[in-house]
Amino acid sequence: MREVEPIKTLFNLPIRVLNKIFKQGTTYFYVRTPFHFFCAYLYSFWIGLISSKRDVMIVQGFSYPLHNGKNLQIVIGDWPSEYLFEKFLMRKPSRSEQKSIDRENAVIEAADAVITFFPNVREYMLKKYKNPSIYCFGNVINTDEDVILPASIQERKLNSKRFLFVGQPFYLTGALELVEAVKNLRQQGFLCHVDIVGIHHSLIGVKYEWLTVHGYLDKGRPEEKQKYYELLSNARLFVNTTPGWSGFQALLEAMYFHTPILVRPNDILSSYFSNLKNAGYILVEDGPDLKSLLAKSLIDDVSYQQMSDAARKAAESSTWSNFTTELVALIK
């Protein structure tokens, strides 16, 4: 169901320029266009022609084809666009965006089953849609099978003073907040370090000897993959305090590496982890500020060790093995 090239690139490029220069903020990329939905429909129709009726079509994402009338269809995704606009963008969609949402909603209603990775999104969708076959089997840790946690990982973390931020430019607010807090901490004598992954140094805009901006690290490149997992293994905390969202996949992987987290509360985290405060520090408006929480993580080793254990325990059930076991049972 891949988007058709080079049409995708030619369509998206001017949209990205408009968003960057004029701050348009539109989400109307190629994947939302009627032409994309039509092409996806042709793929789906072709699959129906060449397949057995016993075959099941599993589609990742909601901006894809309607049920082809022959194969059972399971749609899997984080959340539909309607949720994106209501909960994250917090604005009304444009006319073109709304038409795309309507097409997505038709896909969801027609599917034999819909699977989301987040419990609160499932609750939202069950209220929003007539389709009762909406499920959540948890999320999955995107760590390759050949990656082995160092035997000394917890000892490394106890001796570490490195705070790790992972996120795209969308999370720039959280990265800058961390840099400023550590700047103040160092003035008080805490010799801590910040590693930032996923954001280019030009966006950070400052340079310090205790700040390393790694940019995007591609796990498809062995040397960059090794660097990323070294950073995870040596991080004292995973920190992303961007309001509303914390980069769930990176956060979950960090927790799997015994890394306590420091985040602002949000619906997805509180619904996914039954006792989030055991696995890290929560930055709330009427509580200690970011600088105080960072300092506490460096001082209180006993509490830190407990959080490290809790973070690993909270993440370790989120495996592809568990997810696919549930998926196979659903298909049967």
C-alpha positions as CSV (number, residue, x, y, z in Angstrom):
1,M,0.0,0.0,0.0
2,R,3.0,2.3,-0.4
3,E,2.3,5.9,-1.6
4,V,3.1,6.3,-5.3
5,E,6.4,7.8,-6.1
6,P,7.5,10.3,-7.4
7,I,4.0,11.8,-7.1
8,K,4.2,11.6,-3.3
9,T,7.5,13.6,-3.2
10,L,6.4,16.1,-5.8
11,F,3.1,16.7,-3.9
12,N,4.6,16.8,-0.4
13,L,7.6,19.1,-1.1
14,P,5.7,22.4,-1.6
15,I,3.5,21.5,1.4
16,R,6.6,21.1,3.6
17,V,8.0,24.4,2.3
18,L,4.7,26.2,3.1
19,N,4.7,24.7,6.6
20,K,8.3,25.6,7.3
21,I,8.4,29.2,5.9
22,F,4.8,30.4,6.4
23,K,3.9,28.2,9.4
24,Q,0.8,26.9,7.6
25,G,0.5,23.9,9.9
26,T,-1.4,21.9,7.3
27,T,-1.4,18.0,7.5
28,Y,-2.8,17.7,4.0
29,F,0.0,15.6,2.5
30,Y,-0.2,13.1,-0.3
31,V,-1.4,10.3,2.0
32,R,-4.6,12.4,2.6
33,T,-5.5,13.0,-1.0
34,P,-8.4,11.3,-2.9
35,F,-5.8,10.1,-5.5
36,H,-3.9,8.2,-2.8
37,F,-7.1,6.6,-1.5
38,F,-8.0,5.6,-5.1
39,C,-4.6,4.0,-5.7
40,A,-4.8,2.1,-2.4
41,Y,-8.3,0.9,-3.5
42,L,-6.8,-0.4,-6.7
43,Y,-4.2,-2.3,-4.7
44,S,-6.9,-3.7,-2.4
45,F,-9.0,-4.8,-5.4
46,W,-6.0,-6.5,-7.0
47,I,-5.3,-8.4,-3.8
48,G,-8.9,-9.5,-3.9
49,L,-8.4,-10.9,-7.4
50,I,-5.2,-12.9,-6.7
51,S,-5.9,-14.1,-3.2
52,S,-7.9,-16.8,-1.5
53,K,-11.0,-15.9,0.5
54,R,-9.2,-17.4,3.5
55,D,-6.5,-14.8,3.2
56,V,-6.5,-11.9,5.7
57,M,-5.4,-8.4,4.8
58,I,-3.6,-6.5,7.5
59,V,-3.2,-2.8,6.8
60,Q,-1.0,-0.5,8.8
61,G,-2.6,3.0,9.1
62,F,-6.0,4.4,8.5
63,S,-5.5,6.3,5.3
64,Y,-5.7,3.2,3.2
65,P,-8.3,1.2,1.3
66,L,-11.9,0.3,2.1
67,H,-12.8,-3.3,2.6
68,N,-12.5,-5.1,-0.8
69,G,-15.5,-7.3,-0.1
70,K,-13.5,-10.6,-0.2
71,N,-10.7,-10.7,2.4
72,L,-11.1,-10.1,6.1
73,Q,-9.4,-6.8,6.8
74,I,-7.6,-5.8,10.0
75,V,-6.5,-2.1,10.3
76,I,-3.7,-1.3,12.7
77,G,-2.5,2.1,13.8
78,D,-1.7,4.5,16.6
79,W,-4.8,6.7,16.3
80,P,-7.1,8.0,13.6
81,S,-6.7,11.6,12.3
82,E,-9.9,12.7,14.1
83,Y,-8.1,11.9,17.4
84,L,-5.0,13.7,16.1
85,F,-6.9,16.9,15.5
86,E,-8.9,16.8,18.8
87,K,-6.2,15.8,21.2
88,F,-2.9,17.0,19.7
89,L,-3.4,19.7,17.1
90,M,-6.4,21.0,19.0
91,R,-7.9,22.7,16.0
92,K,-10.6,22.1,13.5
93,P,-9.4,20.5,10.3
94,S,-9.6,22.4,7.0
95,R,-12.1,21.3,4.4
96,S,-9.6,19.1,2.6
97,E,-8.4,17.6,5.9
98,Q,-12.0,16.9,6.9
99,K,-12.7,15.1,3.7
100,S,-9.6,12.9,4.3
101,I,-10.9,12.3,7.9
102,D,-14.3,11.2,6.5
103,R,-12.5,8.7,4.1
104,E,-10.5,7.3,7.1
105,N,-13.7,7.0,9.2
106,A,-15.3,5.0,6.4
107,V,-12.2,2.6,6.4
108,I,-12.5,2.2,10.1
109,E,-16.3,1.4,10.0
110,A,-15.9,-1.1,7.2
111,A,-12.9,-3.0,8.7
112,D,-13.5,-6.5,10.3
113,A,-11.2,-5.4,13.1
114,V,-9.3,-2.3,14.2
115,I,-6.3,-2.5,16.5
116,T,-4.8,0.6,18.2
117,F,-1.6,0.5,20.3
118,F,-3.0,2.7,23.1
119,P,-5.8,1.9,25.6
120,N,-7.2,5.4,25.8
121,V,-7.4,5.6,22.0
122,R,-9.4,2.4,22.0
123,E,-11.8,4.0,24.5
124,Y,-12.1,7.1,22.3
125,M,-12.7,5.0,19.1
126,L,-15.4,2.8,20.8
127,K,-17.3,6.0,21.6
128,K,-16.7,7.6,18.2
129,Y,-17.4,4.7,15.8
130,K,-20.2,2.2,15.3
131,N,-17.7,-0.6,14.6
132,P,-17.5,-2.6,17.9
133,S,-14.5,-4.7,16.8
134,I,-11.8,-2.3,18.1
135,Y,-9.0,-3.8,20.2
136,C,-5.8,-2.9,22.0
137,F,-3.0,-5.5,22.5
138,G,-0.5,-3.0,23.9
139,N,2.5,-1.4,22.2
140,V,5.8,-2.9,21.1
141,I,9.4,-2.1,21.9
142,N,11.3,-1.4,18.6
143,T,14.6,-2.9,19.8
144,D,16.3,-5.3,17.3
145,E,16.7,-8.9,18.5
146,D,20.4,-8.8,18.1
147,V,20.7,-6.0,20.7
148,I,21.8,-7.3,24.1
149,L,21.5,-5.2,27.2
150,P,24.9,-4.9,28.9
151,A,25.2,-7.0,32.1
152,S,26.4,-3.9,33.9
153,I,23.6,-1.6,32.7
154,Q,22.2,-0.8,36.1
155,E,25.6,-0.1,37.5
156,R,26.3,2.2,34.6
157,K,23.2,4.1,35.2
158,L,23.8,4.5,38.9
159,N,27.2,6.0,38.1
160,S,25.9,8.1,35.2
161,K,25.1,11.8,35.2
162,R,23.9,11.9,31.6
163,F,20.3,13.0,30.7
164,L,19.0,11.7,27.4
165,F,16.5,13.4,25.2
166,V,15.1,11.7,22.1
167,G,12.7,13.3,19.8
168,Q,12.0,15.0,16.4
169,P,12.0,18.8,16.0
170,F,8.3,18.7,17.0
171,Y,9.6,18.2,20.6
172,L,12.0,21.1,20.5
173,T,10.3,22.8,23.4
174,G,11.1,19.9,25.7
175,A,14.7,19.8,24.5
176,L,15.3,23.5,25.2
177,E,13.6,23.2,28.6
178,L,16.0,20.4,29.5
179,V,19.1,22.3,28.4
180,E,18.1,25.4,30.4
181,A,17.4,23.3,33.5
182,V,20.8,21.6,33.3
183,K,22.5,24.9,32.8
184,N,21.1,26.0,36.1
185,L,22.0,22.7,37.8
186,R,25.6,23.0,36.7
187,Q,25.8,26.5,38.2
188,Q,24.9,24.8,41.5
189,G,27.7,22.3,41.2
190,F,26.0,19.3,39.5
191,L,28.4,18.0,36.8
192,C,25.7,16.5,34.6
193,H,25.6,16.1,30.8
194,V,22.8,16.3,28.2
195,D,22.6,14.1,25.1
196,I,20.0,15.1,22.5
197,V,19.1,12.7,19.7
198,G,16.8,13.5,16.7
199,I,17.1,17.3,16.6
200,H,19.8,19.2,14.6
201,H,22.2,21.4,16.5
202,S,21.0,24.4,14.5
203,L,17.6,24.2,16.1
204,I,19.1,24.0,19.6
205,G,20.9,27.2,19.0
206,V,23.4,27.0,21.9
207,K,26.7,25.2,22.5
208,Y,28.1,24.0,25.8
209,E,30.9,21.6,26.7
210,W,28.3,19.5,28.6
211,L,25.8,19.4,25.7
212,T,26.1,16.9,22.9
213,V,23.6,17.2,20.0
214,H,23.8,14.0,18.0
215,G,21.1,14.8,15.4
216,Y,19.2,11.9,13.8
217,L,20.7,8.5,14.4
218,D,19.7,5.9,11.8
219,K,19.4,2.4,13.3
220,G,19.9,1.1,9.8
221,R,23.6,2.2,10.0
222,P,25.6,-0.1,12.3
223,E,27.8,2.7,13.8
224,E,24.8,5.0,14.4
225,K,22.8,2.1,15.9
226,Q,25.6,1.3,18.2
227,K,25.9,4.9,19.3
228,Y,22.1,5.1,20.0
229,Y,22.2,2.0,22.2
230,E,25.3,3.2,24.0
231,L,23.4,6.4,24.9
232,L,20.5,4.4,26.2
233,S,22.7,2.2,28.2
234,N,24.5,5.1,29.8
235,A,21.6,7.4,30.4
236,R,20.6,8.3,34.0
237,L,17.2,9.5,32.8
238,F,15.1,9.7,29.7
239,V,13.7,13.2,29.6
240,N,11.0,14.6,27.4
241,T,8.8,17.2,29.1
242,T,7.1,18.4,25.9
243,P,3.5,19.1,26.9
244,G,0.9,16.7,25.6
245,W,3.2,14.0,24.2
246,S,6.5,12.4,25.0
247,G,7.5,10.4,22.0
248,F,6.1,7.0,23.2
249,Q,8.3,4.6,21.2
250,A,11.6,6.1,22.3
251,L,10.3,6.4,25.9
252,L,9.2,2.7,25.9
253,E,12.5,1.5,24.6
254,A,14.4,3.6,27.2
255,M,12.3,2.0,29.9
256,Y,13.2,-1.4,28.6
257,F,16.8,-0.4,29.1
258,H,16.1,0.2,32.8
259,T,15.9,3.9,32.3
260,P,13.6,5.9,34.6
261,I,11.7,8.7,32.7
262,L,11.0,12.3,33.4
263,V,7.9,13.6,31.6
264,R,4.8,15.7,31.9
265,P,1.6,13.7,32.4
266,N,-0.6,12.9,29.4
267,D,-3.5,10.6,28.7
268,I,-1.6,8.1,26.7
269,L,1.0,7.5,29.3
270,S,-1.4,7.3,32.2
271,S,-3.7,4.9,30.4
272,Y,-0.8,2.6,29.2
273,F,1.1,2.4,32.5
274,S,-1.0,1.7,35.5
275,N,1.5,3.3,38.0
276,L,3.6,5.6,36.0
277,K,5.1,7.4,39.0
278,N,6.9,4.3,40.1
279,A,8.9,4.3,36.8
280,G,10.0,7.9,36.8
281,Y,9.4,11.5,37.8
282,I,6.3,13.4,36.7
283,L,6.6,17.1,36.1
284,V,3.3,18.8,37.2
285,E,2.3,22.4,37.5
286,D,2.0,22.5,41.3
287,G,5.0,20.3,42.1
288,P,8.8,20.5,42.0
289,D,10.2,22.1,38.9
290,L,12.3,20.3,36.3
291,K,15.6,21.4,37.9
292,S,14.6,20.0,41.2
293,L,13.5,16.6,39.8
294,L,16.7,16.3,37.8
295,A,18.7,17.0,41.0
296,K,16.7,14.5,42.9
297,S,17.4,11.8,40.4
298,L,21.2,12.4,40.9
299,I,21.1,12.5,44.7
300,D,18.7,9.7,45.8
301,D,20.3,6.5,44.6
302,V,17.9,4.2,46.5
303,S,14.8,5.7,45.0
304,Y,16.5,5.8,41.6
305,Q,17.3,2.1,41.7
306,Q,13.7,1.3,42.5
307,M,12.5,3.4,39.5
308,S,15.0,1.7,37.3
309,D,13.6,-1.7,38.2
310,A,10.1,-0.5,37.8
311,A,10.8,1.1,34.4
312,R,12.1,-2.2,33.1
313,K,9.2,-4.2,34.6
314,A,6.6,-1.8,33.1
315,A,8.1,-2.1,29.6
316,E,9.1,-5.8,29.3
317,S,5.6,-7.1,28.4
318,S,5.4,-4.8,25.3
319,T,6.9,-7.3,22.9
320,W,6.2,-8.3,19.3
321,S,5.8,-11.8,20.5
322,N,2.9,-10.9,22.9
323,F,1.3,-8.6,20.2
324,T,1.4,-11.2,17.5
325,T,0.0,-13.9,19.8
326,E,-3.0,-11.7,20.4
327,L,-3.3,-10.9,16.7
328,V,-3.2,-14.6,15.7
329,A,-5.8,-15.4,18.3
330,L,-8.1,-12.6,16.9
331,I,-7.7,-13.9,13.3
332,K,-8.5,-17.5,14.4
